Amino acid sequence: MSNFDVTIRNGRICTANETYYADIGIKDGVIAAIAKSLPAGKQDIDAAGRWVLPGGIDSHCHVEQLSGMGMMCADDFYSATVSAAFGGTTTIVPFAAQHRGNQIPEVVADYAKRAAEKAVIDYGFHLILADPTAEAIEKHLPAVIKDGITSFKIYMTYDRMKLDDYQVLDVLECASKEGALVMVHAENNDMIRWIARRLVERGLTAPKYHAVAHTSIAESEATNRAVALATLVDVPILIVHVAGQEAVRVIHSSQALGLPIHAESCPQYLFLTAKDIDLPGLEGAKFCCSPPPGDEASQEAVWQGLINGTLQMFSSDHAPYRFDESGKLPKGDATTFKDMANGVPGLEVRMPLLFSEGVLKGRMTIERFVAVTATNHARTYGMYPQKGTIAVGSDADLAIWNPEKAVTISTKMLHDNVGYTPYEGKQITGWPEQVFSRGRLVVTDGKLQAERGSGKFIKRSTPEPVLRQRLTGNPNSVMRKYFSVDPSEKH
């Protein structure tokens, strides 16, 4: 008699490194064996004709989060994790968002309570840092890092969230000392404000002018400045939601110089352009996010960046706001591009879109797909090999994909609370039919099997980019040469 709780047999197993045929035996929530002709488990699944992939990791999504403009996301930790699971994602890392005046311990405790009560898959947190006081830098950040929140996000734009360069340097220094990775939303706030003011003065307030105000130059300038600040401190950073070809070039050039610059992009930058925002009335607001989708050249640059490794990860940046006064249209018909909540949904369709348009259309290997949707997230954020791969000893987070299933994306088939999708009517091929989280079958035959609150918090270790930089950093940097010793010592 088999000791396996679950056996998945005859599937085409795909990891970031290889593709092969074998059976997977699961015991007590982890992968216990991978071999041919394993004995049947208590639950025996024939995956013949299917692809067995690591469960996806979405390391950039906004869940039950109050925006800097005071608008609450449409999705809570239940609807968001259900939606993620149906799209093949088994771990999410959303944000615990500090706003100015908030104390970090209270912020983290609040998000942790809500997630523990509602999440159906595993989760971690990044900390959004908007108020880097001396107490936050010296006391609170080291504490949350020790508790397994080993990454935090900072903004270079949004008046209520942005940090100035001096504050950014303080945060980077703390990250260097404590072993955390800093994520950067890179847009030049003053450029955006300057353009937006002149557009509004001329009565140009429709949603399409959001893309005009958020010029790609604002993204590339801020990206370049973030690289310079990180280089000064000799610390790795990760540029989030890269949109424009100029920003891709800055990142690629930095990497060519050997700098520890990492980056991600998202579905909206592969499958949408600024043309989608140019719709009658306020309909274009459904497609507005920051940075906004660019032109076809930027679209192609993002594709190439994901394929050639300039961009290491593919996240959703799921920022779910309803198309009403609670989100996109806070002033009803009088809403301007400056008033609406920025962000688009994409948690559930992130992986199916890339699987269909990248893998099945020959633009990307299946191994690269696994890397950018799962493995690289786990490595970058301190979860590997517990998450992000198919290996003996790893959590049994798995998705069984039907590579021939034709799907027309529509709002009614999705499981979020947004009420619309920017990919309405798009026809794709390939969809996960069965999804396991720690060996639990959470989705099968289009039905949810997981209980509310059954997801677990993942305490993350030091991110790989930080460990690597400690070994290979620049010994002549200002940070290492002058500030890595006791201040009383003389040089």
KEKOLDO-362159 format. One line per 3 residues: number of its first residue (from 1); their letters; for each residue x, y, z of C-alpha. Coordinates in steps of 0.001 Angstrom, whole numbers. Example, Ala and Ser with C-alpha at 12.3 -4.5 7.8 and 13.67 -1.06 7.14 Angstrom:
BEGIN
1	as	12300 -4500 7800 | 13670 -1060 7140
//
This chain:
BEGIN
1	msn	0 0 0 | 1283 3446 -934 | 2330 5933 1717
4	fdv	1560 8875 -576 | -1368 11139 124 | -1462 12102 -3557
7	tir	187 10693 -6662 | 227 12676 -9891 | 1226 10351 -12689
10	ngr	2085 10500 -16400 | 2428 14280 -16510 | 4906 16407 -18403
13	ict	6850 18019 -15561 | 8363 21420 -16292 | 10745 23381 -14092
16	ane	12959 26387 -14762 | 15744 24027 -15818 | 14228 20988 -17513
19	tyy	11192 19180 -18876 | 10639 15463 -18382 | 7969 12816 -17783
22	adi	7570 11270 -14335 | 5190 10726 -11426 | 5071 12917 -8322
25	gik	4348 11496 -4880 | 3085 13893 -2206 | 3159 13246 1533
28	dgv	2276 15646 4353 | 2126 18633 2029 | 5566 18233 439
31	iaa	6918 16432 -2599 | 8187 13110 -1262 | 9234 11403 -4512
34	iak	9648 12039 -8224 | 10118 8906 -10323 | 8516 6774 -12982
37	slp	5798 4306 -12022 | 5239 5414 -8437 | 2571 3471 -6522
40	agk	-886 4999 -6385 | -1577 7434 -3594 | -4736 7774 -1544
43	qdi	-5673 10277 -4207 | -4431 9200 -7620 | -4449 11658 -10522
46	daa	-3691 10789 -14121 | -2062 13816 -15760 | -1531 12225 -19167
49	grw	-1650 14916 -21854 | -1218 17623 -19229 | 1716 19782 -18135
52	vlp	2620 19759 -14451 | 4148 23090 -13417 | 5182 24661 -10121
55	ggi	2400 26736 -8659 | 2875 30341 -9658 | 4154 33030 -7321
58	dsh	2806 36543 -7743 | 5183 38787 -5852 | 3545 42086 -6766
61	chv	-151 42462 -6044 | -2287 44806 -3955 | -4842 43144 -1697
64	eql	-7219 44744 796 | -4972 47800 666 | -5822 51456 1093
67	sgm	-4238 53509 -1680 | -2351 56750 -1179 | -5482 58534 -2407
70	gmm	-7592 56827 267 | -9328 54262 -1956 | -9716 50648 -844
73	cad	-8966 47781 -3204 | -11945 45804 -4458 | -10373 42477 -3443
76	dfy	-9875 41246 94 | -7600 38339 1006 | -10343 35821 271
79	sat	-11380 36951 -3210 | -7799 37714 -4227 | -6397 34334 -3192
82	vsa	-9320 32474 -4738 | -8759 34351 -7978 | -5032 33631 -7834
85	afg	-5612 29915 -7303 | -7942 29607 -10287 | -5187 31124 -12440
88	gtt	-2516 28668 -11280 | -893 30865 -8618 | -315 29214 -5231
91	tiv	1613 31927 -3355 | 1126 35682 -3328 | 3285 38397 -1781
94	pfa	1114 41522 -1508 | 1890 44683 432 | 1406 45777 4002
97	aqh	1122 49485 3269 | 2401 52078 5699 | 999 55566 5202
100	rgn	2461 58668 6778 | 1832 58707 10486 | 1321 54919 10661
103	qip	3479 52796 12922 | 4976 49804 11113 | 4240 47158 13811
106	evv	532 48059 13809 | 415 48055 9994 | 1936 44586 9753
109	ady	-261 43169 12517 | -3400 44490 10813 | -2590 42912 7443
112	akr	-1462 39666 9070 | -4773 39295 10919 | -6871 39865 7814
115	aae	-4823 37481 5684 | -4833 34735 8314 | -8629 34866 8506
118	kav	-9289 34826 4752 | -6467 33545 2514 | -6937 30161 819
121	idy	-3342 29895 -456 | 13 30782 1079 | 1191 34362 1328
124	gfh	3946 36672 2505 | 4206 40447 2688 | 6355 43248 1401
127	lil	6252 46425 3473 | 5405 49670 1708 | 7469 52325 3439
130	adp	6093 55860 3179 | 7276 57351 6475 | 10915 56386 7125
133	tae	11336 58050 10510 | 14402 57402 12638 | 12365 54975 14748
136	aie	11188 53140 11647 | 14696 52825 10220 | 16489 51951 13456
139	khl	13897 49827 15242 | 10844 48774 13252 | 12425 47742 9942
142	pav	15039 45465 11549 | 12240 43835 13580 | 9977 43040 10621
145	ikd	12937 41753 8605 | 13736 39307 11413 | 10079 38247 11350
148	git	10343 37211 7698 | 9287 40334 5789 | 12587 40715 3972
151	sfk	11600 43171 1257 | 10012 46570 1144 | 8777 48939 -1496
154	iym	9405 52647 -1852 | 7889 55199 -4199 | 9586 57970 -6147
157	tyd	6183 59383 -7120 | 2738 60107 -5594 | 2764 63120 -3289
160	rmk	1503 61162 -268 | 3880 58223 -711 | 7097 59395 -2341
163	ldd	10467 59574 -645 | 13115 62113 -1559 | 16589 60945 -2538
166	yqv	17979 61486 966 | 15268 59259 2439 | 15843 56652 -264
169	ldv	19509 56492 709 | 18569 55974 4359 | 16293 53086 3381
172	lec	18926 51525 1131 | 21502 51736 3908 | 19129 49992 6317
175	ask	18440 47282 3735 | 22170 46754 3278 | 22760 46361 7010
178	ega	19750 44204 7791 | 19608 41979 4701 | 16504 43137 2843
181	lvm	15690 43870 -792 | 14253 47255 -1784 | 11643 47441 -4542
184	vha	11353 50791 -6308 | 8415 52381 -8098 | 10471 54555 -10423
187	enn	8725 57601 -11901 | 9792 61241 -11676 | 7035 62883 -9659
190	dmi	7817 66466 -10645 | 7806 65672 -14351 | 4367 64087 -13992
193	rwi	3013 66987 -11906 | 4408 69539 -14347 | 2775 67915 -17388
196	arr	-499 67170 -15573 | -921 70779 -14458 | -603 72051 -18008
199	lve	-2988 69431 -19360 | -5655 70336 -16794 | -5207 74069 -17491
202	rgl	-6080 73331 -21109 | -9110 71225 -20228 | -7430 67976 -21280
205	tap	-8694 65739 -18497 | -9911 62518 -20169 | -8352 59203 -19051
208	kyh	-6098 59069 -22118 | -4148 62056 -20765 | -2999 59915 -17848
211	ava	-626 58272 -20333 | 546 61673 -21525 | 1290 62921 -18009
214	hts	3097 59713 -17062 | 5602 60098 -19868 | 8079 57291 -20392
217	iae	10856 59840 -19769 | 9624 60115 -16168 | 10061 56359 -15785
220	sea	13491 56146 -17397 | 14866 59174 -15487 | 13715 57810 -12144
223	tnr	15020 54347 -13017 | 18424 55809 -13805 | 18389 57803 -10552
226	ava	17389 54733 -8532 | 20300 52846 -10076 | 22674 55666 -9134
229	lat	21436 55774 -5544 | 21719 51986 -5191 | 25221 52066 -6669
232	lvd	26287 54710 -4159 | 25185 52471 -1286 | 26357 49289 -3076
235	vpi	23070 47477 -2586 | 20792 45523 -4957 | 17391 46944 -5888
238	liv	14429 45721 -7886 | 12612 48053 -10281 | 8934 47124 -10332
241	hva	6402 47124 -13196 | 8812 48171 -15970 | 6799 49621 -18845
244	gqe	8890 51587 -21347 | 11701 50668 -23686 | 13863 53480 -22265
247	avr	13613 52006 -18757 | 14426 48544 -20126 | 17559 50020 -21737
250	vih	18650 51668 -18481 | 18262 48375 -16627 | 20026 46367 -19321
253	ssq	22933 48824 -19440 | 23270 48736 -15664 | 23360 44961 -15657
256	alg	25966 44975 -18430 | 28171 47031 -16092 | 27790 44347 -13454
259	lpi	25442 46308 -11208 | 22966 44328 -9069 | 19835 45750 -10684
262	hae	16794 43477 -10905 | 13433 44118 -12507 | 9983 42782 -13258
265	scp	7149 43526 -15657 | 3446 42746 -15895 | 695 41650 -18334
268	qyl	-487 45188 -19063 | 2862 45991 -20660 | 2732 42982 -22981
271	flt	-936 42975 -23921 | -2088 46605 -23679 | -871 49869 -25178
274	akd	-1698 53540 -24683 | -4244 53175 -27498 | -6438 51082 -25191
277	idl	-6844 54067 -22870 | -8175 56272 -25684 | -11858 55363 -25388
280	pgl	-15056 57461 -25307 | -16076 59078 -22055 | -14419 57593 -18993
283	ega	-14111 54020 -20306 | -10378 54480 -20718 | -10030 54659 -16930
286	kfc	-10319 50868 -16859 | -6906 50684 -18536 | -5071 53314 -16489
289	csp	-2178 52278 -14287 | 1193 53737 -13378 | 3360 53594 -15337
292	ppg	826 53370 -18164 | 1146 50958 -21089 | 3283 52473 -23828
295	dea	3542 51963 -27570 | 4290 48838 -29594 | 8045 49450 -29365
298	sqe	7858 49419 -25581 | 5691 46330 -25706 | 8354 44537 -27730
301	avw	11132 45765 -25432 | 9350 44272 -22431 | 8858 40977 -24283
304	qgl	12545 40828 -25114 | 13509 41793 -21573 | 11533 38892 -20153
307	ing	12972 36483 -22686 | 16635 37516 -22435 | 16762 37928 -18650
310	tlq	16903 41711 -18334 | 13559 41397 -16550 | 13639 38464 -14173
313	mfs	10013 38237 -13113 | 6485 38504 -14437 | 4037 39768 -11792
316	sdh	469 40996 -12081 | 632 44295 -10157 | -3012 43428 -9490
319	apy	-4471 46757 -8318 | -8213 46093 -8273 | -10508 49106 -8280
322	rfd	-14123 48956 -9368 | -15416 51147 -12182 | -17499 53287 -9837
325	esg	-17146 55939 -7137 | -15284 53550 -4838 | -12340 53389 -7229
328	klp	-11948 54524 -10787 | -14643 57233 -10716 | -14467 58986 -7303
331	kgd	-16127 62117 -8714 | -18555 60311 -10980 | -18841 61804 -14467
334	att	-16647 64744 -13364 | -13654 62478 -12663 | -10434 63578 -14349
337	fkd	-7338 61511 -15022 | -5833 63013 -11851 | -8698 61793 -9631
340	man	-9084 58135 -10578 | -7424 55238 -8805 | -4411 53918 -10706
343	gvp	-4219 50218 -11385 | -5652 47309 -13348 | -6652 43783 -12302
346	gle	-4679 40793 -13547 | -4064 38280 -10760 | -6026 35395 -12305
349	vrm	-5023 35865 -15949 | -1322 36633 -15417 | -62 33106 -16063
352	pll	-2619 31973 -18683 | -1922 35051 -20831 | 1829 34428 -20850
355	fse	1436 30673 -21288 | -770 31164 -24348 | 958 34100 -26006
358	gvl	4506 33349 -24901 | 4953 29578 -24668 | 2382 28187 -27084
361	kgr	3158 30805 -29725 | 6873 30058 -29527 | 8151 33324 -28099
364	mti	9301 31809 -24813 | 10370 28348 -23670 | 8325 26590 -21014
367	erf	11394 26641 -18778 | 11629 30424 -19059 | 7902 30682 -18358
370	vav	8344 28746 -15116 | 11328 30917 -14184 | 9569 34261 -14649
373	tat	6238 33196 -13106 | 7478 31126 -10162 | 11129 30174 -9623
376	nha	12713 33604 -9895 | 10137 35037 -7491 | 11043 32385 -4927
379	rty	14776 32951 -5374 | 14557 36725 -5351 | 12378 36980 -2261
382	gmy	13837 34278 -9 | 11394 31393 -523 | 13470 28960 -2586
385	pqk	13444 25913 -2658 | 10409 25709 -385 | 8454 27431 -3141
388	gti	8860 27935 -6878 | 10050 24533 -8092 | 9216 20836 -8354
391	avg	11762 18977 -6248 | 11821 16438 -3456 | 11371 18322 -184
394	sda	9676 21350 -1737 | 6117 22291 -876 | 3663 20461 -3124
397	dla	2479 23640 -4842 | 1546 22408 -8299 | -707 23304 -11222
400	iwn	-1834 20783 -13819 | -2312 22630 -17103 | -4367 21619 -20115
403	pek	-2304 23096 -22985 | -5174 22649 -25456 | -7997 24258 -23535
406	avt	-9411 27251 -25424 | -10601 30108 -23228 | -12204 33434 -23996
409	ist	-11414 35755 -21110 | -14481 37440 -19670 | -15449 39123 -16436
412	kml	-18049 36473 -15639 | -15482 33643 -15615 | -13087 35378 -13223
415	hdn	-13169 35232 -9431 | -12066 38687 -8324 | -14389 41457 -7119
418	vgy	-13421 44076 -9703 | -16336 43793 -12115 | -14328 44158 -15304
421	tpy	-11165 42918 -16975 | -9019 44885 -19438 | -8620 41624 -21384
424	egk	-12344 41115 -22026 | -12915 38936 -25107 | -9266 37959 -25582
427	qit	-8968 34385 -26820 | -6158 32308 -25365 | -5143 28662 -25191
430	gwp	-4081 26806 -22067 | -5442 26935 -18536 | -4696 25227 -15199
433	eqv	-7385 22631 -14457 | -6184 21374 -11079 | -4188 23362 -8535
436	fsr	-2506 22096 -5362 | -1280 24170 -2428 | 939 22221 -18
439	grl	-615 19030 -1347 | -4187 20250 -863 | -6311 20196 -3985
442	vvt	-7616 23775 -3935 | -9105 23985 -7440 | -10487 21186 -9610
445	dgk	-13127 21014 -12345 | -13731 24746 -12032 | -14606 24483 -8341
448	lqa	-12900 25770 -5220 | -11977 23100 -2668 | -10068 25208 -115
451	erg	-11425 26692 3079 | -11250 30357 3997 | -8193 30947 6181
454	sgk	-6389 27748 5138 | -3444 29614 3603 | -279 30052 5644
457	fik	2122 32939 6162 | 5530 32260 4618 | 8383 33610 6700
460	rst	11000 34546 4119 | 14755 34358 4442 | 17384 36765 3135
463	pep	16779 37400 -594 | 19301 35846 -2983 | 20309 39203 -4555
466	vlr	21306 40440 -1092 | 23339 37314 -309 | 25040 37547 -3700
469	qrl	25894 41224 -3281 | 27511 40601 82 | 29936 38263 -1671
472	tgn	30533 40231 -4864 | 29933 43885 -3972 | 32264 46765 -4743
475	pns	34892 47006 -1952 | 35717 50569 -3036 | 32179 51895 -2752
478	vmr	31577 54786 -360 | 29364 52518 1711 | 31941 49759 2181
481	kyf	35023 51940 2378 | 33867 54505 4888 | 30629 53417 6549
484	svd	31029 49690 7198 | 33046 50210 10383 | 32495 51895 13709
487	pse	32099 55670 13177 | 34763 56354 15818 | 37417 54595 13782
490	kh	39605 56811 11632 | 40527 56190 8007
//
